[in-house]
Structures are given as structure tokens and as C-alpha cells.
Amino acid sequence: MTAHIRTLVLVWIALMALLGLTLGASFLPLGAFKPVVNVGIGFAKAALIFWFFMHLREVSGLIRLAALAGAVGIIIMLALISSDYLTRHWLEVPL
């Protein structure tokens, strides 16, 4: 097995371990901290996928910067969507 294939297999095993960690965290009584744990695990999975499967470790700094800008843009959009969802009940008109 070549070094490249071995690396990809190890990354896949790490992703499966993180999947198991996500599943295990869903059964833990973490309260309001549970979404924070799951989002952190999700970011770790995304980082592994970006770095190894999308080959960001092999490209120049400018392409890495563009990928980071895209990820930051998605994070901003998710934050805005979440703030909209969390504040919808503020404008409910009582009947």
C-alpha cells in the first residue's frame, strides 16, 4: 500500500471515529452544550475533508486563502440564519 493510500485510509478511519463520537455525544446529557460539541466535531470533520480529500495541503497559499474565505462566508450565512430562526418568536402578534 502506498503512502498516499495509507494516509487516505487513516483519514477515513479518523472520520469514522469522529462519526462515532458524534453518535456517542448525542446520547450524553450535555444540555445546552450538546450543539457546541456537535458543531465542533463537525468542524473537525470538515477540516479533515478540506485538508486531505480536497488536497488543500498540496496547493499554494492563495488557494488556501480562497477556501478559507468560502468557509468563513458559509459560517456567516449560518450565523445569520440561526439568528433569524432564534428571534422569530419576538415578532409574534397575540390574537
SEFIZA-3560 file (N, C-alpha, C; in Angstrom, 3 decimals):
REM SEFIZA-3560
<numar><xx>0.847</xx><yy>-1.170</yy><zz>0.000</zz><atom>N</atom></numar>
<numar><xx>0.000</xx><yy>0.000</yy><zz>0.000</zz><atom>CA</atom></numar>
<numar><xx>0.894</xx><yy>1.235</yy><zz>0.000</zz><atom>C</atom></numar>
<numar><xx>0.627</xx><yy>2.151</yy><zz>-0.909</zz><atom>N</atom></numar>
<numar><xx>1.455</xx><yy>3.353</yy><zz>-0.993</zz><atom>CA</atom></numar>
<numar><xx>1.157</xx><yy>4.292</yy><zz>0.169</zz><atom>C</atom></numar>
<numar><xx>2.039</xx><yy>5.249</yy><zz>0.356</zz><atom>N</atom></numar>
<numar><xx>1.867</xx><yy>6.195</yy><zz>1.464</zz><atom>CA</atom></numar>
<numar><xx>0.616</xx><yy>7.041</yy><zz>1.282</zz><atom>C</atom></numar>
<numar><xx>0.297</xx><yy>7.379</yy><zz>0.026</zz><atom>N</atom></numar>
<numar><xx>-0.882</xx><yy>8.201</yy><zz>-0.234</zz><atom>CA</atom></numar>
<numar><xx>-2.160</xx><yy>7.454</yy><zz>0.139</zz><atom>C</atom></numar>
<numar><xx>-2.256</xx><yy>6.206</yy><zz>-0.253</zz><atom>N</atom></numar>
<numar><xx>-3.446</xx><yy>5.425</yy><zz>0.071</zz><atom>CA</atom></numar>
<numar><xx>-3.535</xx><yy>5.189</yy><zz>1.569</zz><atom>C</atom></numar>
<numar><xx>-2.394</xx><yy>4.920</yy><zz>2.218</zz><atom>N</atom></numar>
<numar><xx>-2.396</xx><yy>4.726</yy><zz>3.663</zz><atom>CA</atom></numar>
<numar><xx>-2.875</xx><yy>5.978</yy><zz>4.379</zz><atom>C</atom></numar>
<numar><xx>-2.450</xx><yy>7.148</yy><zz>3.911</zz><atom>N</atom></numar>
<numar><xx>-2.896</xx><yy>8.403</yy><zz>4.518</zz><atom>CA</atom></numar>
<numar><xx>-4.395</xx><yy>8.575</yy><zz>4.370</zz><atom>C</atom></numar>
<numar><xx>-4.924</xx><yy>8.297</yy><zz>3.184</zz><atom>N</atom></numar>
<numar><xx>-6.362</xx><yy>8.434</yy><zz>2.964</zz><atom>CA</atom></numar>
<numar><xx>-7.152</xx><yy>7.448</yy><zz>3.806</zz><atom>C</atom></numar>
<numar><xx>-6.642</xx><yy>6.250</yy><zz>3.970</zz><atom>N</atom></numar>
<numar><xx>-7.325</xx><yy>5.267</yy><zz>4.810</zz><atom>CA</atom></numar>
<numar><xx>-7.313</xx><yy>5.724</yy><zz>6.269</zz><atom>C</atom></numar>
<numar><xx>-6.191</xx><yy>6.267</yy><zz>6.732</zz><atom>N</atom></numar>
<numar><xx>-6.123</xx><yy>6.773</yy><zz>8.108</zz><atom>CA</atom></numar>
<numar><xx>-7.073</xx><yy>7.949</yy><zz>8.318</zz><atom>C</atom></numar>
<numar><xx>-7.182</xx><yy>8.814</yy><zz>7.332</zz><atom>N</atom></numar>
<numar><xx>-8.121</xx><yy>9.935</yy><zz>7.440</zz><atom>CA</atom></numar>
<numar><xx>-9.549</xx><yy>9.409</yy><zz>7.468</zz><atom>C</atom></numar>
<numar><xx>-9.838</xx><yy>8.402</yy><zz>6.654</zz><atom>N</atom></numar>
<numar><xx>-11.177</xx><yy>7.815</yy><zz>6.656</zz><atom>CA</atom></numar>
<numar><xx>-11.482</xx><yy>7.193</yy><zz>8.018</zz><atom>C</atom></numar>
<numar><xx>-10.500</xx><yy>6.519</yy><zz>8.615</zz><atom>N</atom></numar>
<numar><xx>-10.692</xx><yy>5.945</yy><zz>9.948</zz><atom>CA</atom></numar>
<numar><xx>-10.941</xx><yy>7.053</yy><zz>10.973</zz><atom>C</atom></numar>
<numar><xx>-10.219</xx><yy>8.160</yy><zz>10.852</zz><atom>N</atom></numar>
<numar><xx>-10.437</xx><yy>9.294</yy><zz>11.763</zz><atom>CA</atom></numar>
<numar><xx>-11.843</xx><yy>9.861</yy><zz>11.580</zz><atom>C</atom></numar>
<numar><xx>-12.311</xx><yy>9.954</yy><zz>10.331</zz><atom>N</atom></numar>
<numar><xx>-13.670</xx><yy>10.432</yy><zz>10.090</zz><atom>CA</atom></numar>
<numar><xx>-14.704</xx><yy>9.489</yy><zz>10.684</zz><atom>C</atom></numar>
<numar><xx>-14.471</xx><yy>8.194</yy><zz>10.589</zz><atom>N</atom></numar>
<numar><xx>-15.397</xx><yy>7.224</yy><zz>11.187</zz><atom>CA</atom></numar>
<numar><xx>-15.369</xx><yy>7.328</yy><zz>12.715</zz><atom>C</atom></numar>
<numar><xx>-14.200</xx><yy>7.580</yy><zz>13.293</zz><atom>N</atom></numar>
<numar><xx>-14.104</xx><yy>7.771</yy><zz>14.738</zz><atom>CA</atom></numar>
<numar><xx>-14.864</xx><yy>9.026</yy><zz>15.161</zz><atom>C</atom></numar>
<numar><xx>-14.743</xx><yy>10.094</yy><zz>14.377</zz><atom>N</atom></numar>
<numar><xx>-15.493</xx><yy>11.310</yy><zz>14.687</zz><atom>CA</atom></numar>
<numar><xx>-16.996</xx><yy>11.090</yy><zz>14.528</zz><atom>C</atom></numar>
<numar><xx>-17.390</xx><yy>10.263</yy><zz>13.566</zz><atom>N</atom></numar>
<numar><xx>-18.796</xx><yy>9.908</yy><zz>13.426</zz><atom>CA</atom></numar>
<numar><xx>-19.286</xx><yy>9.172</yy><zz>14.662</zz><atom>C</atom></numar>
<numar><xx>-18.489</xx><yy>8.228</yy><zz>15.149</zz><atom>N</atom></numar>
<numar><xx>-18.843</xx><yy>7.527</yy><zz>16.379</zz><atom>CA</atom></numar>
<numar><xx>-18.901</xx><yy>8.464</yy><zz>17.570</zz><atom>C</atom></numar>
<numar><xx>-17.997</xx><yy>9.429</yy><zz>17.601</zz><atom>N</atom></numar>
<numar><xx>-18.011</xx><yy>10.424</yy><zz>18.676</zz><atom>CA</atom></numar>
<numar><xx>-19.277</xx><yy>11.279</yy><zz>18.608</zz><atom>C</atom></numar>
<numar><xx>-19.708</xx><yy>11.626</yy><zz>17.410</zz><atom>N</atom></numar>
<numar><xx>-20.951</xx><yy>12.376</yy><zz>17.246</zz><atom>CA</atom></numar>
<numar><xx>-22.130</xx><yy>11.556</yy><zz>17.745</zz><atom>C</atom></numar>
<numar><xx>-22.160</xx><yy>10.295</yy><zz>17.378</zz><atom>N</atom></numar>
<numar><xx>-23.238</xx><yy>9.414</yy><zz>17.823</zz><atom>CA</atom></numar>
<numar><xx>-23.219</xx><yy>9.274</yy><zz>19.340</zz><atom>C</atom></numar>
<numar><xx>-22.041</xx><yy>9.079</yy><zz>19.904</zz><atom>N</atom></numar>
<numar><xx>-21.939</xx><yy>8.970</yy><zz>21.357</zz><atom>CA</atom></numar>
<numar><xx>-22.343</xx><yy>10.240</yy><zz>22.070</zz><atom>C</atom></numar>
<numar><xx>-21.983</xx><yy>11.390</yy><zz>21.509</zz><atom>N</atom></numar>
<numar><xx>-22.333</xx><yy>12.670</yy><zz>22.134</zz><atom>CA</atom></numar>
<numar><xx>-23.833</xx><yy>12.915</yy><zz>22.100</zz><atom>C</atom></numar>
<numar><xx>-24.525</xx><yy>12.323</yy><zz>21.141</zz><atom>N</atom></numar>
<numar><xx>-25.972</xx><yy>12.536</yy><zz>21.069</zz><atom>CA</atom></numar>
<numar><xx>-26.692</xx><yy>11.847</yy><zz>22.220</zz><atom>C</atom></numar>
<numar><xx>-26.071</xx><yy>10.862</yy><zz>22.839</zz><atom>N</atom></numar>
<numar><xx>-26.689</xx><yy>10.161</yy><zz>23.963</zz><atom>CA</atom></numar>
<numar><xx>-26.241</xx><yy>10.692</yy><zz>25.321</zz><atom>C</atom></numar>
<numar><xx>-25.276</xx><yy>11.586</yy><zz>25.350</zz><atom>N</atom></numar>
<numar><xx>-24.792</xx><yy>12.143</yy><zz>26.609</zz><atom>CA</atom></numar>
<numar><xx>-25.694</xx><yy>13.280</yy><zz>27.074</zz><atom>C</atom></numar>
<numar><xx>-25.901</xx><yy>13.412</yy><zz>28.380</zz><atom>N</atom></numar>
<numar><xx>-26.728</xx><yy>14.505</yy><zz>28.903</zz><atom>CA</atom></numar>
<numar><xx>-25.923</xx><yy>15.802</yy><zz>29.021</zz><atom>C</atom></numar>
<numar><xx>-25.654</xx><yy>16.441</yy><zz>27.893</zz><atom>N</atom></numar>
<numar><xx>-24.833</xx><yy>17.647</yy><zz>27.893</zz><atom>CA</atom></numar>
<numar><xx>-25.643</xx><yy>18.929</yy><zz>28.000</zz><atom>C</atom></numar>
<numar><xx>-26.957</xx><yy>18.824</yy><zz>27.890</zz><atom>N</atom></numar>
<numar><xx>-27.812</xx><yy>20.004</yy><zz>27.994</zz><atom>CA</atom></numar>
<numar><xx>-27.605</xx><yy>20.953</yy><zz>26.829</zz><atom>C</atom></numar>
<numar><xx>-27.445</xx><yy>22.230</yy><zz>27.161</zz><atom>N</atom></numar>
<numar><xx>-27.281</xx><yy>23.262</yy><zz>26.138</zz><atom>CA</atom></numar>
<numar><xx>-25.902</xx><yy>23.206</yy><zz>25.479</zz><atom>C</atom></numar>
<numar><xx>-24.994</xx><yy>22.423</yy><zz>26.036</zz><atom>N</atom></numar>
<numar><xx>-23.639</xx><yy>22.315</yy><zz>25.497</zz><atom>CA</atom></numar>
<numar><xx>-23.556</xx><yy>21.321</yy><zz>24.340</zz><atom>C</atom></numar>
<numar><xx>-24.627</xx><yy>20.515</yy><zz>24.151</zz><atom>N</atom></numar>
<numar><xx>-24.618</xx><yy>19.475</yy><zz>23.119</zz><atom>CA</atom></numar>
<numar><xx>-24.433</xx><yy>20.027</yy><zz>21.709</zz><atom>C</atom></numar>
<numar><xx>-25.127</xx><yy>21.110</yy><zz>21.301</zz><atom>N</atom></numar>
<numar><xx>-24.883</xx><yy>21.642</yy><zz>19.957</zz><atom>CA</atom></numar>
<numar><xx>-23.455</xx><yy>22.146</yy><zz>19.758</zz><atom>C</atom></numar>
<numar><xx>-22.862</xx><yy>22.685</yy><zz>20.799</zz><atom>N</atom></numar>
<numar><xx>-21.486</xx><yy>23.176</yy><zz>20.696</zz><atom>CA</atom></numar>
<numar><xx>-20.533</xx><yy>22.013</yy><zz>20.429</zz><atom>C</atom></numar>
<numar><xx>-20.735</xx><yy>20.906</yy><zz>21.125</zz><atom>N</atom></numar>
<numar><xx>-19.890</xx><yy>19.718</yy><zz>20.927</zz><atom>CA</atom></numar>
<numar><xx>-20.070</xx><yy>19.187</yy><zz>19.513</zz><atom>C</atom></numar>
<numar><xx>-21.326</xx><yy>19.073</yy><zz>19.064</zz><atom>N</atom></numar>
<numar><xx>-21.575</xx><yy>18.521</yy><zz>17.734</zz><atom>CA</atom></numar>
<numar><xx>-21.056</xx><yy>19.421</yy><zz>16.620</zz><atom>C</atom></numar>
<numar><xx>-21.158</xx><yy>20.720</yy><zz>16.783</zz><atom>N</atom></numar>
<numar><xx>-20.618</xx><yy>21.638</yy><zz>15.777</zz><atom>CA</atom></numar>
<numar><xx>-19.091</xx><yy>21.573</yy><zz>15.767</zz><atom>C</atom></numar>
<numar><xx>-18.481</xx><yy>21.457</yy><zz>16.926</zz><atom>N</atom></numar>
<numar><xx>-17.032</xx><yy>21.308</yy><zz>16.986</zz><atom>CA</atom></numar>
<numar><xx>-16.557</xx><yy>20.045</yy><zz>16.288</zz><atom>C</atom></numar>
<numar><xx>-17.274</xx><yy>18.939</yy><zz>16.505</zz><atom>N</atom></numar>
<numar><xx>-16.924</xx><yy>17.702</yy><zz>15.823</zz><atom>CA</atom></numar>
<numar><xx>-17.134</xx><yy>17.859</yy><zz>14.316</zz><atom>C</atom></numar>
<numar><xx>-18.190</xx><yy>18.552</yy><zz>13.930</zz><atom>N</atom></numar>
<numar><xx>-18.443</xx><yy>18.794</yy><zz>12.511</zz><atom>CA</atom></numar>
<numar><xx>-17.344</xx><yy>19.620</yy><zz>11.868</zz><atom>C</atom></numar>
<numar><xx>-16.853</xx><yy>20.619</yy><zz>12.578</zz><atom>N</atom></numar>
<numar><xx>-15.746</xx><yy>21.420</yy><zz>12.051</zz><atom>CA</atom></numar>
<numar><xx>-14.486</xx><yy>20.568</yy><zz>11.895</zz><atom>C</atom></numar>
<numar><xx>-14.251</xx><yy>19.662</yy><zz>12.842</zz><atom>N</atom></numar>
<numar><xx>-13.086</xx><yy>18.778</yy><zz>12.726</zz><atom>CA</atom></numar>
<numar><xx>-13.215</xx><yy>17.878</yy><zz>11.498</zz><atom>C</atom></numar>
<numar><xx>-14.414</xx><yy>17.352</yy><zz>11.267</zz><atom>N</atom></numar>
<numar><xx>-14.632</xx><yy>16.519</yy><zz>10.075</zz><atom>CA</atom></numar>
<numar><xx>-14.426</xx><yy>17.337</yy><zz>8.801</zz><atom>C</atom></numar>
<numar><xx>-14.979</xx><yy>18.540</yy><zz>8.766</zz><atom>N</atom></numar>
<numar><xx>-14.831</xx><yy>19.391</yy><zz>7.584</zz><atom>CA</atom></numar>
<numar><xx>-13.367</xx><yy>19.742</yy><zz>7.340</zz><atom>C</atom></numar>
<numar><xx>-12.622</xx><yy>20.002</yy><zz>8.406</zz><atom>N</atom></numar>
<numar><xx>-11.202</xx><yy>20.328</yy><zz>8.253</zz><atom>CA</atom></numar>
<numar><xx>-10.432</xx><yy>19.146</yy><zz>7.665</zz><atom>C</atom></numar>
<numar><xx>-10.727</xx><yy>17.940</yy><zz>8.138</zz><atom>N</atom></numar>
<numar><xx>-10.062</xx><yy>16.761</yy><zz>7.569</zz><atom>CA</atom></numar>
<numar><xx>-10.397</xx><yy>16.593</yy><zz>6.096</zz><atom>C</atom></numar>
<numar><xx>-11.652</xx><yy>16.787</yy><zz>5.751</zz><atom>N</atom></numar>
<numar><xx>-12.068</xx><yy>16.639</yy><zz>4.355</zz><atom>CA</atom></numar>
<numar><xx>-11.414</xx><yy>17.702</yy><zz>3.484</zz><atom>C</atom></numar>
<numar><xx>-11.421</xx><yy>18.956</yy><zz>3.947</zz><atom>N</atom></numar>
<numar><xx>-10.784</xx><yy>20.027</yy><zz>3.175</zz><atom>CA</atom></numar>
<numar><xx>-9.296</xx><yy>19.756</yy><zz>2.985</zz><atom>C</atom></numar>
<numar><xx>-8.613</xx><yy>19.390</yy><zz>4.069</zz><atom>N</atom></numar>
<numar><xx>-7.160</xx><yy>19.279</yy><zz>4.038</zz><atom>CA</atom></numar>
<numar><xx>-6.681</xx><yy>18.094</yy><zz>3.212</zz><atom>C</atom></numar>
<numar><xx>-7.352</xx><yy>16.948</yy><zz>3.362</zz><atom>N</atom></numar>
<numar><xx>-6.854</xx><yy>15.742</yy><zz>2.702</zz><atom>CA</atom></numar>
<numar><xx>-7.587</xx><yy>15.410</yy><zz>1.403</zz><atom>C</atom></numar>
<numar><xx>-8.919</xx><yy>15.373</yy><zz>1.427</zz><atom>N</atom></numar>
<numar><xx>-9.650</xx><yy>14.929</yy><zz>0.249</zz><atom>CA</atom></numar>
<numar><xx>-9.791</xx><yy>16.016</yy><zz>-0.813</zz><atom>C</atom></numar>
<numar><xx>-9.742</xx><yy>17.280</yy><zz>-0.390</zz><atom>N</atom></numar>
<numar><xx>-9.786</xx><yy>18.370</yy><zz>-1.362</zz><atom>CA</atom></numar>
<numar><xx>-8.382</xx><yy>18.882</yy><zz>-1.677</zz><atom>C</atom></numar>
<numar><xx>-7.363</xx><yy>18.225</yy><zz>-1.135</zz><atom>N</atom></numar>
<numar><xx>-5.950</xx><yy>18.469</yy><zz>-1.446</zz><atom>CA</atom></numar>
<numar><xx>-5.486</xx><yy>19.894</yy><zz>-1.135</zz><atom>C</atom></numar>
<numar><xx>-6.026</xx><yy>20.501</yy><zz>-0.079</zz><atom>N</atom></numar>
<numar><xx>-5.569</xx><yy>21.843</yy><zz>0.285</zz><atom>CA</atom></numar>
<numar><xx>-4.153</xx><yy>21.842</yy><zz>0.859</zz><atom>C</atom></numar>
<numar><xx>-3.672</xx><yy>20.704</yy><zz>1.275</zz><atom>N</atom></numar>
<numar><xx>-2.296</xx><yy>20.643</yy><zz>1.798</zz><atom>CA</atom></numar>
<numar><xx>-1.260</xx><yy>20.724</yy><zz>0.688</zz><atom>C</atom></numar>
<numar><xx>-1.697</xx><yy>20.524</yy><zz>-0.557</zz><atom>N</atom></numar>
<numar><xx>-0.769</xx><yy>20.486</yy><zz>-1.682</zz><atom>CA</atom></numar>
<numar><xx>-0.776</xx><yy>21.760</yy><zz>-2.529</zz><atom>C</atom></numar>
<numar><xx>-1.624</xx><yy>22.717</yy><zz>-2.234</zz><atom>N</atom></numar>
<numar><xx>-1.772</xx><yy>23.894</yy><zz>-3.094</zz><atom>CA</atom></numar>
<numar><xx>-1.122</xx><yy>25.111</yy><zz>-2.453</zz><atom>C</atom></numar>
<numar><xx>-1.094</xx><yy>26.193</yy><zz>-3.207</zz><atom>N</atom></numar>
<numar><xx>-0.439</xx><yy>27.417</yy><zz>-2.727</zz><atom>CA</atom></numar>
<numar><xx>-1.312</xx><yy>28.132</yy><zz>-1.698</zz><atom>C</atom></numar>
<numar><xx>-0.712</xx><yy>29.129</yy><zz>-1.093</zz><atom>N</atom></numar>
<numar><xx>-1.396</xx><yy>29.882</yy><zz>-0.046</zz><atom>CA</atom></numar>
<numar><xx>-2.612</xx><yy>30.647</yy><zz>-0.533</zz><atom>C</atom></numar>
<numar><xx>-2.586</xx><yy>31.107</yy><zz>-1.784</zz><atom>N</atom></numar>
<numar><xx>-3.710</xx><yy>31.877</yy><zz>-2.298</zz><atom>CA</atom></numar>
<numar><xx>-4.968</xx><yy>31.015</yy><zz>-2.422</zz><atom>C</atom></numar>
<numar><xx>-4.806</xx><yy>29.780</yy><zz>-2.850</zz><atom>N</atom></numar>
<numar><xx>-5.961</xx><yy>28.889</yy><zz>-2.957</zz><atom>CA</atom></numar>
<numar><xx>-6.471</xx><yy>28.519</yy><zz>-1.571</zz><atom>C</atom></numar>
<numar><xx>-5.565</xx><yy>28.329</yy><zz>-0.629</zz><atom>N</atom></numar>
<numar><xx>-5.984</xx><yy>28.075</yy><zz>0.755</zz><atom>CA</atom></numar>
<numar><xx>-6.757</xx><yy>29.261</yy><zz>1.309</zz><atom>C</atom></numar>
<numar><xx>-6.301</xx><yy>30.453</yy><zz>0.987</zz><atom>N</atom></numar>
<numar><xx>-6.995</xx><yy>31.660</yy><zz>1.442</zz><atom>CA</atom></numar>
<numar><xx>-8.389</xx><yy>31.751</yy><zz>0.834</zz><atom>C</atom></numar>
<numar><xx>-8.525</xx><yy>31.388</yy><zz>-0.435</zz><atom>N</atom></numar>
<numar><xx>-9.837</xx><yy>31.396</yy><zz>-1.079</zz><atom>CA</atom></numar>
<numar><xx>-10.760</xx><yy>30.371</yy><zz>-0.436</zz><atom>C</atom></numar>
<numar><xx>-10.239</xx><yy>29.188</yy><zz>-0.107</zz><atom>N</atom></numar>
<numar><xx>-11.048</xx><yy>28.172</yy><zz>0.562</zz><atom>CA</atom></numar>
<numar><xx>-11.465</xx><yy>28.638</yy><zz>1.953</zz><atom>C</atom></numar>
<numar><xx>-10.561</xx><yy>29.296</yy><zz>2.657</zz><atom>N</atom></numar>
<numar><xx>-10.886</xx><yy>29.834</yy><zz>3.973</zz><atom>CA</atom></numar>
<numar><xx>-11.950</xx><yy>30.917</yy><zz>3.870</zz><atom>C</atom></numar>
<numar><xx>-11.855</xx><yy>31.765</yy><zz>2.852</zz><atom>N</atom></numar>
<numar><xx>-12.860</xx><yy>32.810</yy><zz>2.657</zz><atom>CA</atom></numar>
<numar><xx>-14.226</xx><yy>32.199</yy><zz>2.385</zz><atom>C</atom></numar>
<numar><xx>-14.269</xx><yy>31.127</yy><zz>1.601</zz><atom>N</atom></numar>
<numar><xx>-15.538</xx><yy>30.442</yy><zz>1.354</zz><atom>CA</atom></numar>
<numar><xx>-16.117</xx><yy>29.850</yy><zz>2.621</zz><atom>C</atom></numar>
<numar><xx>-15.266</xx><yy>29.229</yy><zz>3.440</zz><atom>N</atom></numar>
<numar><xx>-15.726</xx><yy>28.641</yy><zz>4.699</zz><atom>CA</atom></numar>
<numar><xx>-16.232</xx><yy>29.717</yy><zz>5.655</zz><atom>C</atom></numar>
<numar><xx>-15.530</xx><yy>30.841</yy><zz>5.715</zz><atom>N</atom></numar>
<numar><xx>-15.973</xx><yy>31.951</yy><zz>6.580</zz><atom>CA</atom></numar>
<numar><xx>-17.302</xx><yy>32.510</yy><zz>6.079</zz><atom>C</atom></numar>
<numar><xx>-17.469</xx><yy>32.601</yy><zz>4.764</zz><atom>N</atom></numar>
<numar><xx>-18.744</xx><yy>33.060</yy><zz>4.213</zz><atom>CA</atom></numar>
<numar><xx>-19.891</xx><yy>32.142</yy><zz>4.592</zz><atom>C</atom></numar>
<numar><xx>-19.660</xx><yy>30.841</yy><zz>4.537</zz><atom>N</atom></numar>
<numar><xx>-20.708</xx><yy>29.895</yy><zz>4.926</zz><atom>CA</atom></numar>
<numar><xx>-21.011</xx><yy>30.011</yy><zz>6.412</zz><atom>C</atom></numar>
<numar><xx>-19.992</xx><yy>30.199</yy><zz>7.238</zz><atom>N</atom></numar>
<numar><xx>-20.207</xx><yy>30.358</yy><zz>8.676</zz><atom>CA</atom></numar>
<numar><xx>-21.024</xx><yy>31.607</yy><zz>8.956</zz><atom>C</atom></numar>
<numar><xx>-20.740</xx><yy>32.700</yy><zz>8.250</zz><atom>N</atom></numar>
<numar><xx>-21.512</xx><yy>33.934</yy><zz>8.428</zz><atom>CA</atom></numar>
<numar><xx>-22.961</xx><yy>33.716</yy><zz>8.027</zz><atom>C</atom></numar>
<numar><xx>-23.186</xx><yy>33.041</yy><zz>6.896</zz><atom>N</atom></numar>
<numar><xx>-24.569</xx><yy>32.774</yy><zz>6.475</zz><atom>CA</atom></numar>
<numar><xx>-25.302</xx><yy>31.904</yy><zz>7.488</zz><atom>C</atom></numar>
<numar><xx>-24.637</xx><yy>30.884</yy><zz>8.019</zz><atom>N</atom></numar>
<numar><xx>-25.278</xx><yy>30.037</yy><zz>9.022</zz><atom>CA</atom></numar>
<numar><xx>-25.581</xx><yy>30.817</yy><zz>10.301</zz><atom>C</atom></numar>
<numar><xx>-24.694</xx><yy>31.719</yy><zz>10.689</zz><atom>N</atom></numar>
<numar><xx>-24.947</xx><yy>32.543</yy><zz>11.870</zz><atom>CA</atom></numar>
<numar><xx>-26.145</xx><yy>33.453</yy><zz>11.650</zz><atom>C</atom></numar>
<numar><xx>-26.265</xx><yy>34.033</yy><zz>10.457</zz><atom>N</atom></numar>
<numar><xx>-27.414</xx><yy>34.895</yy><zz>10.171</zz><atom>CA</atom></numar>
<numar><xx>-28.712</xx><yy>34.101</yy><zz>10.117</zz><atom>C</atom></numar>
<numar><xx>-28.675</xx><yy>32.921</yy><zz>9.539</zz><atom>N</atom></numar>
<numar><xx>-29.867</xx><yy>32.069</yy><zz>9.503</zz><atom>CA</atom></numar>
<numar><xx>-30.269</xx><yy>31.671</yy><zz>10.919</zz><atom>C</atom></numar>
<numar><xx>-29.285</xx><yy>31.331</yy><zz>11.742</zz><atom>N</atom></numar>
<numar><xx>-29.581</xx><yy>30.942</yy><zz>13.123</zz><atom>CA</atom></numar>
<numar><xx>-30.158</xx><yy>32.105</yy><zz>13.910</zz><atom>C</atom></numar>
<numar><xx>-29.624</xx><yy>33.289</yy><zz>13.721</zz><atom>N</atom></numar>
<numar><xx>-30.163</xx><yy>34.437</yy><zz>14.451</zz><atom>CA</atom></numar>
<numar><xx>-31.587</xx><yy>34.751</yy><zz>14.012</zz><atom>C</atom></numar>
<numar><xx>-31.891</xx><yy>34.571</yy><zz>12.736</zz><atom>N</atom></numar>
<numar><xx>-33.263</xx><yy>34.757</yy><zz>12.271</zz><atom>CA</atom></numar>
<numar><xx>-34.192</xx><yy>33.732</yy><zz>12.913</zz><atom>C</atom></numar>
<numar><xx>-33.783</xx><yy>32.484</yy><zz>12.921</zz><atom>N</atom></numar>
<numar><xx>-34.613</xx><yy>31.423</yy><zz>13.480</zz><atom>CA</atom></numar>
<numar><xx>-34.829</xx><yy>31.623</yy><zz>14.980</zz><atom>C</atom></numar>
<numar><xx>-33.781</xx><yy>32.027</yy><zz>15.693</zz><atom>N</atom></numar>
<numar><xx>-33.890</xx><yy>32.175</yy><zz>17.146</zz><atom>CA</atom></numar>
<numar><xx>-34.684</xx><yy>33.402</yy><zz>17.573</zz><atom>C</atom></numar>
<numar><xx>-34.866</xx><yy>34.366</yy><zz>16.691</zz><atom>N</atom></numar>
<numar><xx>-35.577</xx><yy>35.591</yy><zz>17.068</zz><atom>CA</atom></numar>
<numar><xx>-36.946</xx><yy>35.711</yy><zz>16.420</zz><atom>C</atom></numar>
<numar><xx>-37.449</xx><yy>34.689</yy><zz>15.764</zz><atom>N</atom></numar>
<numar><xx>-38.756</xx><yy>34.789</yy><zz>15.107</zz><atom>CA</atom></numar>
<numar><xx>-39.895</xx><yy>34.986</yy><zz>16.091</zz><atom>C</atom></numar>
<numar><xx>-39.817</xx><yy>34.394</yy><zz>17.251</zz><atom>N</atom></numar>
<numar><xx>-40.920</xx><yy>34.498</yy><zz>18.207</zz><atom>CA</atom></numar>
<numar><xx>-41.048</xx><yy>35.901</yy><zz>18.801</zz><atom>C</atom></numar>
<numar><xx>-40.061</xx><yy>36.751</yy><zz>18.627</zz><atom>N</atom></numar>
<numar><xx>-40.128</xx><yy>38.101</yy><zz>19.153</zz><atom>CA</atom></numar>
<numar><xx>-41.216</xx><yy>38.929</yy><zz>18.480</zz><atom>C</atom></numar>
<numar><xx>-41.548</xx><yy>38.621</yy><zz>17.242</zz><atom>N</atom></numar>
<numar><xx>-42.492</xx><yy>39.432</yy><zz>16.485</zz><atom>CA</atom></numar>
<numar><xx>-43.886</xx><yy>38.815</yy><zz>16.412</zz><atom>C</atom></numar>
<numar><xx>-44.156</xx><yy>37.791</yy><zz>17.189</zz><atom>N</atom></numar>
<numar><xx>-45.474</xx><yy>37.179</yy><zz>17.153</zz><atom>CA</atom></numar>
<numar><xx>-46.517</xx><yy>38.154</yy><zz>17.707</zz><atom>C</atom></numar>
<numar><xx>-47.619</xx><yy>38.257</yy><zz>17.001</zz><atom>N</atom></numar>
<numar><xx>-48.699</xx><yy>39.139</yy><zz>17.406</zz><atom>CA</atom></numar>
<numar><xx>-49.722</xx><yy>38.290</yy><zz>18.152</zz><atom>C</atom></numar>
<numar><xx>-50.016</xx><yy>38.627</yy><zz>19.421</zz><atom>N</atom></numar>
<numar><xx>-51.002</xx><yy>37.830</yy><zz>20.155</zz><atom>CA</atom></numar>
<numar><xx>-52.401</xx><yy>38.014</yy><zz>19.560</zz><atom>C</atom></numar>
<numar><xx>-53.148</xx><yy>36.945</yy><zz>19.537</zz><atom>N</atom></numar>
<numar><xx>-54.519</xx><yy>37.001</yy><zz>18.982</zz><atom>CA</atom></numar>
<numar><xx>-55.533</xx><yy>37.280</yy><zz>20.043</zz><atom>C</atom></numar>
//
